[in-house]
């Protein structure tokens, strides 16, 4: 069990060191602190009265020398009772608060409507299970009549049942909240995977802790008819887990399960980071080539334009020649602009961030669309509540404009629907652009963000639009995902952190 605790600590630090001030992280630390406090204070309490050594040494790998040293230490048992019950309550309430904090990340003020009554209940229970308070309370009733003593025992038994029921209800509610969050985020793969890894890592921890302390919290001190003289109770730990010595086996399974889950979590993070790193590397390499290429081509385009201007001045009366020269100059300007756009989208960009409502750049992009586009094919669903994110409004407008144009071009023959959805998903702003076109072939799905990759035959398309979108979105600490198949078309999902 000691080894499990150490591994649990290492995993917690490894998973949370990047977000030490996050409320979910603080409650996760509370779970681990509750585990450690309840585990070790329980051992110290038993050693204080020198009971269950054989059982403890078999399960917890306690050496006789360590046990004897603890037996000889004259430490107030009230301290261990207080720490033990406090650790049990800390573990239970931290787990529930972690589930709430992780699953309901936005609307921070509203979460305090959950936090405040739960914390108040935890304080009331901590006071109730405090040994000094119990000694004082029992002395008042035991000093009276036998009837009063019986009444007190009945009330205490009822409260014990109530608080124990609350403990199991909170643990079940925590798993229900996390599972509900997992189901609710079925369309957001990385959020769903994070939730799954939390459930799988915490399940063995809760199972072992509940198996060890199924009867706790518990009042381990009992008054007698002699004032100021109390008996300390020996916990009844001979349940099935202890008798069959299941704990070493369960701990081993739990450790293996946690290591597997942790490795999968790390693999997911590494895969996502490697993918982004590879795309960014391609973009940087492409931008160097584009700058050299466009610089050379621009010189030739400018030379052609200059010669066309010279011929216009030389033959001002030849209308047919002037018409052709105007077409040449117009083509040169369009070529120059195309080269400039391709180059600028791959260059290092500067983002000017300020608070913008999530739906604003989408509305700007829709307003930029050509009047020749059939607006009836575009369905815009603004389901957001007006939350803001730190964004460069100009660049994000260009991102969504590019993605909508791609969706329009995907509707070959002009048949189909484009659905644009904007909403908040916990602490993320979510924008999806779904077209009912033929979809992207599976062999090309991993290349859509690569520079110069395109499935379109347009002569003006350089295949840098989605590379630009990827650069801007990751520059906002956001994420972009793509899903496609022949039956339902293609959907691009953009996630931007909400302020």
C-alpha positions as a printed NumPy array, in Angstrom:
array([[  0.   ,   0.   ,   0.   ],
       [  2.9  ,   2.326,   0.665],
       [  4.18 ,   1.735,  -2.857],
       [  0.739,   2.426,  -4.289],
       [  0.657,   5.721,  -2.422],
       [  4.072,   6.724,  -3.798],
       [  3.073,   5.85 ,  -7.366],
       [ -0.206,   7.731,  -6.913],
       [  1.717,  10.816,  -5.822],
       [  4.082,  10.57 ,  -8.793],
       [  1.187,  10.211, -11.239],
       [ -0.645,  13.145,  -9.715],
       [  2.402,  15.414, -10.006],
       [  3.125,  14.213, -13.559],
       [ -0.437,  14.904, -14.718],
       [ -0.952,  18.229, -12.963],
       [  2.362,  20.078, -12.633],
       [  1.477,  22.369, -15.572],
       [ -1.721,  23.623, -13.885],
       [ -0.925,  23.998, -10.172],
       [ -3.582,  26.695,  -9.59 ],
       [ -6.404,  24.963, -11.428],
       [ -9.325,  24.158,  -9.089],
       [ -9.568,  20.587, -10.433],
       [ -5.886,  20.112,  -9.633],
       [ -6.324,  21.39 ,  -6.069],
       [ -9.169,  18.935,  -5.448],
       [ -7.082,  16.145,  -6.988],
       [ -4.358,  16.964,  -4.468],
       [ -7.076,  16.816,  -1.797],
       [ -7.915,  13.241,  -2.868],
       [ -4.276,  12.179,  -2.522],
       [ -3.845,  14.049,   0.781],
       [ -6.996,  12.393,   2.154],
       [ -5.668,   8.975,   1.08 ],
       [ -2.295,   9.495,   2.789],
       [ -3.675,  11.051,   5.996],
       [ -6.351,   8.392,   6.531],
       [ -3.974,   5.536,   5.652],
       [ -1.083,   6.487,   7.972],
       [ -3.124,   7.885,  10.871],
       [ -5.058,   4.593,  10.903],
       [ -1.811,   2.621,  11.173],
       [ -0.532,   4.882,  13.956],
       [ -3.819,   4.541,  15.863],
       [ -3.639,   0.723,  15.748],
       [  0.037,   0.705,  16.728],
       [ -0.704,   3.044,  19.632],
       [ -2.739,   0.206,  21.226],
       [ -0.586,  -2.593,  19.751],
       [ -3.477,  -4.388,  17.99 ],
       [ -3.737,  -6.253,  14.668],
       [  0.05 ,  -6.348,  14.117],
       [  0.032,  -9.648,  12.225],
       [ -2.759,  -8.533,   9.922],
       [ -1.214,  -5.105,   9.381],
       [  2.259,  -6.477,   8.7  ],
       [  0.888,  -8.961,   6.118],
       [ -1.081,  -6.363,   4.226],
       [  0.877,  -3.146,   4.677],
       [  4.375,  -4.674,   4.86 ],
       [  5.09 ,  -3.178,   8.301],
       [  8.328,  -4.366,   9.924],
       [  8.341,  -5.383,  13.661],
       [ 10.98 ,  -2.75 ,  14.427],
       [  8.883,   0.091,  12.997],
       [  5.814,  -1.217,  14.801],
       [  7.603,  -1.443,  18.168],
       [  8.904,   2.102,  17.86 ],
       [  5.364,   3.345,  17.262],
       [  4.029,   1.3  ,  20.199],
       [  6.562,   2.869,  22.542],
       [  5.732,   6.402,  21.426],
       [  3.28 ,   7.948,  23.871],
       [  1.163,   9.952,  21.435],
       [ -2.351,  11.166,  22.184],
       [ -4.752,   8.794,  20.312],
       [ -7.224,  11.666,  19.895],
       [ -4.806,  13.176,  17.365],
       [ -4.853,  10.013,  15.228],
       [ -8.675,   9.749,  15.428],
       [ -9.003,  13.371,  14.365],
       [ -6.571,  12.912,  11.471],
       [ -8.125,   9.609,  10.405],
       [-11.704,  10.877,  10.205],
       [-10.483,  14.141,   8.657],
       [ -8.592,  12.178,   5.985],
       [-11.678,  10.075,   5.168],
       [-13.818,  13.203,   4.806],
       [-11.124,  15.01 ,   2.802],
       [-10.874,  12.07 ,   0.391],
       [-14.661,  11.793,  -0.098],
       [-15.46 ,  15.488,  -0.476],
       [-12.378,  16.217,  -2.618],
       [-13.421,  13.465,  -5.002],
       [-16.915,  14.909,  -5.399],
       [-15.616,  18.476,  -5.751],
       [-13.043,  17.292,  -8.289],
       [-15.79 ,  15.692, -10.381],
       [-17.853,  18.907, -10.252],
       [-14.881,  21.168, -10.992],
       [-13.622,  19.004, -13.868],
       [-17.039,  18.5  , -15.463],
       [-18.448,  22.019, -15.026],
       [-15.506,  24.217, -15.914],
       [-17.291,  27.393, -16.949],
       [-19.581,  29.573, -14.813],
       [-17.109,  29.642, -11.916],
       [-19.418,  31.668,  -9.662],
       [-22.241,  29.148, -10.06 ],
       [-19.96 ,  26.32 ,  -8.96 ],
       [-19.709,  27.937,  -5.558],
       [-23.383,  27.109,  -5.123],
       [-22.179,  23.502,  -5.04 ],
       [-18.935,  24.13 ,  -3.168],
       [-20.336,  26.154,  -0.255],
       [-22.964,  23.669,   1.064],
       [-20.627,  20.709,   0.514],
       [-17.79 ,  22.385,   2.413],
       [-20.191,  23.383,   5.192],
       [-21.41 ,  19.788,   5.458],
       [-17.797,  18.57 ,   5.593],
       [-17.019,  20.977,   8.455],
       [-20.118,  19.826,  10.381],
       [-19.1  ,  16.184,   9.96 ],
       [-15.504,  16.922,  10.979],
       [-16.772,  18.58 ,  14.169],
       [-19.167,  15.7  ,  14.854],
       [-16.402,  13.079,  14.519],
       [-13.869,  15.08 ,  16.537],
       [-12.979,  12.979,  19.633],
       [-12.902,  15.929,  22.06 ],
       [-16.339,  17.102,  20.963],
       [-17.682,  13.548,  21.248],
       [-16.193,  13.108,  24.729],
       [-17.85 ,  16.327,  25.874],
       [-21.175,  15.371,  24.271],
       [-21.175,  11.836,  25.68 ],
       [-20.276,  13.051,  29.175],
       [-23.324,  15.306,  29.185],
       [-25.674,  12.41 ,  28.326],
       [-23.929,   9.64 ,  30.272],
       [-24.031,  11.801,  33.37 ],
       [-27.83 ,  11.737,  33.246],
       [-30.39 ,   8.974,  33.358],
       [-30.225,   5.632,  31.575],
       [-33.063,   6.763,  29.308],
       [-31.107,   9.793,  28.174],
       [-28.103,   7.591,  27.442],
       [-30.244,   5.248,  25.305],
       [-31.706,   8.211,  23.424],
       [-28.227,   9.546,  22.728],
       [-27.058,   6.167,  21.407],
       [-30.048,   5.966,  19.07 ],
       [-29.39 ,   9.467,  17.716],
       [-25.7  ,   8.7  ,  17.266],
       [-26.426,   5.432,  15.413],
       [-28.859,   7.236,  13.116],
       [-26.288,   9.946,  12.359],
       [-23.61 ,   7.328,  11.673],
       [-25.901,   5.597,   9.155],
       [-26.785,   8.944,   7.569],
       [-23.171,  10.072,   7.2  ],
       [-22.039,   6.681,   5.899],
       [-24.86 ,   6.746,   3.326],
       [-23.761,  10.254,   2.328],
       [-20.206,   9.02 ,   1.822],
       [-21.207,   6.264,  -0.613],
       [-23.733,   8.552,  -2.309],
       [-21.021,  11.175,  -2.912],
       [-18.623,   8.601,  -4.377],
       [-21.301,   7.215,  -6.711],
       [-22.398,  10.748,  -7.652],
       [-18.785,  11.609,  -8.511],
       [-18.498,   8.717, -10.942],
       [-21.925,   9.541, -12.378],
       [-20.834,  13.156, -13.042],
       [-17.578,  12.059, -14.718],
       [-19.325,   9.411, -16.835],
       [-22.007,  11.933, -17.835],
       [-19.257,  14.36 , -18.855],
       [-17.636,  11.596, -20.921],
       [-20.923,  10.839, -22.719],
       [-21.743,  14.524, -23.214],
       [-18.398,  15.144, -24.943],
       [-18.777,  12.362, -27.502],
       [-18.166,  14.888, -30.309],
       [-14.964,  16.273, -28.757],
       [-12.41 ,  13.495, -28.853],
       [ -9.671,  15.025, -26.686],
       [-12.106,  16.073, -23.939],
       [-13.715,  12.631, -23.973],
       [-10.321,  10.942, -23.681],
       [ -9.259,  13.178, -20.78 ],
       [-12.462,  12.267, -18.932],
       [-11.975,   8.551, -19.618],
       [ -8.397,   8.602, -18.296],
       [ -9.502,  10.363, -15.114],
       [-12.245,   7.787, -14.524],
       [ -9.926,   4.841, -15.151],
       [ -7.138,   6.231, -12.942],
       [ -9.393,   7.171, -10.022],
       [-11.599,   4.044, -10.02 ],
       [ -8.966,   1.711,  -8.479],
       [ -8.021,   4.374,  -5.932],
       [-11.617,   4.681,  -4.735],
       [-12.153,   0.891,  -4.726],
       [ -9.087,   0.26 ,  -2.553],
       [ -9.79 ,   3.143,  -0.184],
       [-13.439,   2.112,   0.214],
       [-12.446,  -1.529,   0.741],
       [-10.01 ,  -0.533,   3.472],
       [-12.314,   1.905,   5.232],
       [-15.826,   0.731,   4.37 ],
       [-16.907,   1.475,   7.962],
       [-15.311,   4.929,   8.258],
       [-15.633,   7.69 ,   9.336],
       [-16.221,   6.328,  12.809],
       [-16.403,   7.595,  16.396],
       [-13.552,   5.64 ,  17.968],
       [-14.003,   6.903,  21.507],
       [-16.761,   5.932,  23.948],
       [-17.646,   7.476,  27.307],
       [-18.282,   5.453,  30.474],
       [-20.252,   6.141,  33.612],
       [-17.042,   7.36 ,  35.241],
       [-16.569,  11.023,  34.3  ],
       [-13.441,  11.889,  32.268],
       [-12.708,   8.206,  31.65 ],
       [-13.187,   6.967,  28.085],
       [-12.65 ,   3.779,  26.151],
       [-10.947,   3.773,  22.784],
       [-12.593,   1.397,  20.31 ],
       [-10.724,  -1.234,  18.32 ],
       [-11.995,  -1.069,  14.708],
       [-13.568,  -4.213,  13.312],
       [-11.407,  -4.774,  10.257],
       [-12.027,  -8.488,   9.728],
       [-14.033,  -8.15 ,   6.562],
       [-13.648, -10.173,   3.381],
       [-10.89 ,  -7.959,   1.961],
       [ -8.688,  -8.491,   5.001],
       [ -9.479, -12.136,   5.676],
       [ -8.652, -13.313,   2.151],
       [ -5.744, -10.855,   1.897],
       [ -7.1  ,  -9.301,  -1.291],
       [ -5.28 ,  -6.007,  -0.88 ],
       [ -1.882,  -6.971,  -2.305],
       [ -3.56 ,  -8.463,  -5.37 ],
       [ -5.95 ,  -5.521,  -5.804],
       [ -3.1  ,  -3.054,  -5.331],
       [ -1.024,  -4.805,  -7.981],
       [ -3.93 ,  -4.814, -10.446],
       [ -4.644,  -1.167,  -9.657],
       [ -0.997,  -0.192, -10.185],
       [ -0.86 ,  -1.997, -13.517],
       [ -4.149,  -0.42 , -14.556],
       [ -2.966,   3.069, -13.601],
       [  0.364,   2.646, -15.387],
       [ -1.446,   1.482, -18.54 ],
       [ -3.905,   4.383, -18.355],
       [ -1.138,   6.89 , -17.692],
       [  0.899,   5.594, -20.64 ],
       [ -2.146,   5.891, -22.917],
       [ -2.721,   9.443, -21.67 ],
       [  0.899,  10.358, -22.349],
       [  0.749,   8.667, -25.774],
       [ -2.288,  10.758, -26.69 ],
       [ -0.568,  13.966, -25.612],
       [  2.614,  12.995, -27.445],
       [  0.708,  12.083, -30.621],
       [ -1.096,  15.428, -30.647],
       [  2.11 ,  17.39 , -29.961],
       [  4.071,  15.427, -32.578],
       [  1.339,  16.041, -35.143],
       [  1.365,  19.786, -34.455],
       [  5.163,  19.846, -34.488],
       [  5.276,  18.046, -37.849],
       [  2.72 ,  20.413, -39.41 ],
       [  4.548,  23.479, -38.061],
       [  7.838,  22.122, -39.395],
       [  6.303,  21.662, -42.849],
       [  4.871,  25.178, -42.747],
       [  8.241,  26.695, -41.796],
       [ 10.045,  24.725, -44.52 ],
       [  7.41 ,  25.689, -47.078],
       [  7.551,  29.359, -46.1  ],
       [ 11.304,  29.498, -46.862],
       [ 10.723,  28.024, -50.321],
       [  7.724,  30.252, -50.984],
       [  9.643,  33.416, -50.094],
       [ 12.453,  32.542, -52.507],
       [ 10.033,  31.416, -55.218],
       [  7.634,  34.353, -54.965],
       [ 10.497,  36.853, -54.891],
       [ 11.761,  35.506, -58.217],
       [  8.299,  35.235, -59.828],
       [  7.245,  38.687, -58.616],
       [ 10.227,  40.216, -60.436],
       [  9.151,  38.56 , -63.681],
       [  5.508,  39.597, -63.182],
       [  6.57 ,  43.19 , -62.555],
       [  8.753,  43.083, -65.674],
       [  5.808,  41.882, -67.804],
       [  3.588,  44.571, -66.29 ],
       [  6.214,  47.219, -66.987],
       [  6.514,  46.131, -70.646],
       [  2.714,  46.174, -71.007],
       [  2.616,  49.755, -69.712],
       [  5.348,  50.715, -72.189],
       [  3.383,  49.207, -75.102],
       [  0.219,  51.034, -74.003],
       [  2.087,  54.346, -74.216],
       [  3.607,  53.404, -77.596],
       [  0.341,  52.35 , -79.272],
       [ -2.334,  54.562, -77.687],
       [ -4.553,  54.474, -80.817],
       [ -4.7  ,  50.692, -81.315],
       [ -7.845,  49.654, -79.435],
       [ -7.367,  45.897, -79.896],
       [ -3.777,  46.103, -78.642],
       [ -4.84 ,  48.235, -75.663],
       [ -7.558,  45.708, -74.783],
       [ -5.043,  42.843, -74.802],
       [ -2.516,  44.867, -72.803],
       [ -5.165,  45.68 , -70.182],
       [ -5.869,  41.955, -69.843],
       [ -2.133,  41.276, -69.447],
       [ -1.808,  43.968, -66.759],
       [ -4.924,  42.698, -64.956],
       [ -3.535,  39.169, -65.028],
       [ -0.209,  40.424, -63.685],
       [ -1.92 ,  42.202, -60.799],
       [ -3.976,  39.086, -59.957],
       [ -0.842,  36.925, -60.128],
       [  1.029,  39.367, -57.921],
       [ -1.818,  39.401, -55.388],
       [ -2.053,  35.581, -55.402],
       [  1.68 ,  35.274, -54.793],
       [  1.527,  37.842, -52.007],
       [ -1.398,  36.048, -50.285],
       [  0.329,  32.671, -50.511],
       [  3.519,  34.098, -49.071],
       [  1.832,  36.093, -46.295],
       [ -0.178,  33.083, -45.081],
       [  2.997,  31.077, -44.529],
       [  5.063,  33.857, -42.978],
       [  5.441,  34.373, -39.228],
       [  2.306,  36.198, -38.102],
       [  1.764,  38.692, -35.333],
       [ -1.463,  38.292, -33.366],
       [ -3.15 ,  41.256, -31.694],
       [ -5.252,  39.656, -28.994],
       [ -8.266,  41.221, -27.335],
       [-11.565,  39.991, -25.907],
       [-14.016,  39.087, -28.662],
       [-17.333,  37.282, -28.482],
       [-17.017,  33.807, -29.934],
       [-19.53 ,  34.257, -32.752],
       [-18.205,  37.638, -34.025],
       [-15.422,  36.379, -36.383],
       [-17.855,  33.787, -37.81 ],
       [-20.42 ,  36.492, -38.553],
       [-17.656,  38.648, -40.095],
       [-16.626,  35.746, -42.329],
       [-20.207,  35.185, -43.487],
       [-20.517,  38.902, -44.289],
       [-17.397,  38.67 , -46.509],
       [-18.896,  35.972, -48.734],
       [-19.609,  36.918, -52.322],
       [-23.176,  37.905, -53.103],
       [-23.191,  35.256, -55.868],
       [-23.095,  32.448, -53.286],
       [-26.413,  30.813, -52.486],
       [-26.947,  31.887, -48.877],
       [-29.799,  29.391, -48.495],
       [-27.228,  26.583, -48.539],
       [-25.588,  27.927, -45.371],
       [-27.224,  27.22 , -42.025],
       [-25.74 ,  29.266, -39.172],
       [-26.584,  28.051, -35.644],
       [-25.398,  30.482, -32.987],
       [-25.914,  28.511, -29.767],
       [-23.356,  30.486, -27.757],
       [-24.208,  32.418, -24.605],
       [-22.072,  35.418, -25.477],
       [-18.848,  34.269, -23.797],
       [-15.626,  35.917, -24.936],
       [-12.198,  34.625, -25.887],
       [ -8.857,  36.351, -26.423],
       [ -8.583,  36.475, -30.214],
       [ -7.112,  38.382, -33.117],
       [-10.429,  39.238, -34.735],
       [ -8.967,  39.947, -38.189],
       [ -7.023,  36.685, -38.457],
       [ -9.809,  34.56 , -36.943],
       [-12.271,  36.078, -39.432],
       [ -9.888,  35.052, -42.235],
       [ -9.633,  31.536, -40.745],
       [-13.389,  30.988, -40.778],
       [-13.723,  32.648, -44.179],
       [-11.179,  30.196, -45.642],
       [-12.916,  27.233, -44.049],
       [-16.375,  28.306, -45.282],
       [-15.025,  28.863, -48.829],
       [-13.494,  25.363, -48.709],
       [-16.854,  23.961, -47.62 ],
       [-18.637,  25.782, -50.476],
       [-16.132,  24.455, -53.02 ],
       [-16.634,  20.949, -51.598],
       [-20.31 ,  21.059, -52.624],
       [-19.696,  20.019, -56.182],
       [-22.5  ,  21.111, -58.452],
       [-23.818,  23.407, -55.735],
       [-25.882,  20.669, -54.099],
       [-25.774,  20.184, -50.351],
       [-25.881,  22.083, -47.076],
       [-23.2  ,  23.784, -44.951],
       [-23.979,  23.886, -41.232],
       [-21.973,  26.28 , -39.058],
       [-22.425,  25.835, -35.302],
       [-21.063,  28.092, -32.557],
       [-21.381,  27.175, -28.877],
       [-19.502,  26.884, -25.586],
       [-18.317,  23.478, -24.414],
       [-17.139,  23.807, -20.803],
       [-14.107,  26.132, -20.921],
       [-13.768,  25.908, -24.724],
       [-15.366,  27.89 , -27.497],
       [-16.502,  25.426, -30.176],
       [-17.064,  26.21 , -33.88 ],
       [-17.876,  23.456, -36.363],
       [-18.219,  23.823, -40.143],
       [-19.944,  20.797, -41.662],
       [-20.509,  20.317, -45.387],
       [-22.437,  17.449, -46.987],
       [-19.99 ,  17.115, -49.872],
       [-18.26 ,  13.919, -51.014],
       [-15.774,  14.003, -48.138],
       [-11.99 ,  13.708, -48.042],
       [-10.455,  10.348, -49.032],
       [ -9.064,   8.495, -45.978],
       [ -5.551,   8.467, -47.445],
       [ -5.554,  12.287, -47.562],
       [ -7.131,  13.093, -44.179],
       [ -3.743,  13.416, -42.42 ],
       [ -2.365,  15.804, -45.062],
       [ -5.094,  18.461, -45.164],
       [ -3.089,  20.921, -43.014],
       [  0.157,  20.418, -44.978],
       [  1.266,  23.37 , -47.154],
       [  0.554,  23.055, -50.903],
       [ -1.649,  20.016, -50.407],
       [ -5.02 ,  20.315, -52.124],
       [ -7.615,  18.027, -53.671],
       [ -8.972,  20.918, -55.793],
       [ -8.048,  21.536, -59.413],
       [ -8.417,  25.326, -59.253],
       [ -5.485,  27.164, -60.826],
       [ -5.675,  29.879, -58.173],
       [ -5.623,  27.458, -55.246],
       [ -2.183,  27.025, -53.655],
       [ -3.246,  24.695, -50.881],
       [ -2.06 ,  27.005, -48.083],
       [ -5.45 ,  28.013, -46.65 ],
       [ -5.752,  25.224, -44.082],
       [ -2.06 ,  25.534, -43.158],
       [ -2.761,  29.174, -42.384],
       [ -5.847,  28.173, -40.352],
       [ -3.794,  25.673, -38.349],
       [ -1.102,  28.288, -37.643],
       [ -3.616,  30.877, -36.412],
       [ -5.666,  28.474, -34.277],
       [ -2.638,  26.913, -32.545],
       [ -1.329,  30.456, -32.06 ],
       [ -4.491,  31.053, -29.987],
       [ -3.685,  27.923, -27.89 ],
       [ -6.615,  26.291, -29.653],
       [ -7.148,  22.991, -31.432],
       [ -8.481,  22.038, -34.855],
       [ -9.81 ,  18.621, -35.811],
       [-11.198,  17.189, -39.054],
       [-13.556,  14.248, -39.582],
       [-14.73 ,  13.058, -42.972],
       [-16.48 ,  10.206, -44.72 ],
       [-18.329,   9.714, -47.995],
       [-21.804,   9.472, -46.449],
       [-21.9  ,  12.496, -44.141],
       [-19.302,  14.802, -45.721],
       [-16.606,  16.728, -43.865],
       [-16.644,  18.589, -40.566],
       [-13.901,  20.876, -39.26 ],
       [-13.988,  21.529, -35.504],
       [-12.254,  24.519, -33.973],
       [-11.694,  24.876, -30.207],
       [-10.601,  28.2  , -28.68 ],
       [-10.04 ,  28.655, -24.892],
       [-12.663,  30.923, -23.371],
       [-11.556,  33.861, -21.263]])
